[in-house]
Amino acid sequence: MNNRIFTVGSLIPGRIMVKQQQAPTPTPTVTHKPKADVIIVEQNGGKIEIQPVKGKLLDAALDQGKQINYKCRKGTCGQCTVKVLKGTGLSAPNDQEQKKLKNELTNGYRLACQAEIL
């Protein structure tokens, strides 16, 4: 026995009921941003990778859980002296760094509490 179910729309002559299919959802295109250049510094023989975040180099490292020795945060004690092995985007050495590090600046040394990540 044919148990067809009729609806109001199916009883209109000449009208064909077509089940509408949903268009497939497009797959989102994932674009990967190139990984920002990390800054690699060395202090007391240990290498430290720091993701560049605008602000002081020391603050960025500490916020990321990286251990950098420091004391005064004013650039007078020199405890936070690091050698920049890799990385760009640091400010030019300020007066405090020039006073404390002198010729060591040309060898890549910076005061982490004074060097700004731009």
Stockholm file with secondary structure:
# STOCKHOLM 1.0

chainA/1-118         MNNRIFTVGSLIPGRIMVKQQQAPTPTPTVTHKPKADVIIVEQNGGKIEIQPVKGKLLDAALDQGKQINYKCRKGTCGQCTVKVLKGTGLSAPNDQEQKKLKNELTNGYRLACQAEIL
#=GR chainA/1-118 SS CCCCCCCTGGGSTTCCCCCCCCCCCCCCCCCCCCCCCCEEEEETTEEEEECCCSEEHHHHHHHTTCCCCCSCSSSSSCTTEEEEEECCCBCCCCHHHHHHHGGGGGGTEEETTTCEEC
#=GC SS_cons         CCCCCCCTGGGSTTCCCCCCCCCCCCCCCCCCCCCCCCEEEEETTEEEEECCCSEEHHHHHHHTTCCCCCSCSSSSSCTTEEEEEECCCBCCCCHHHHHHHGGGGGGTEEETTTCEEC
//
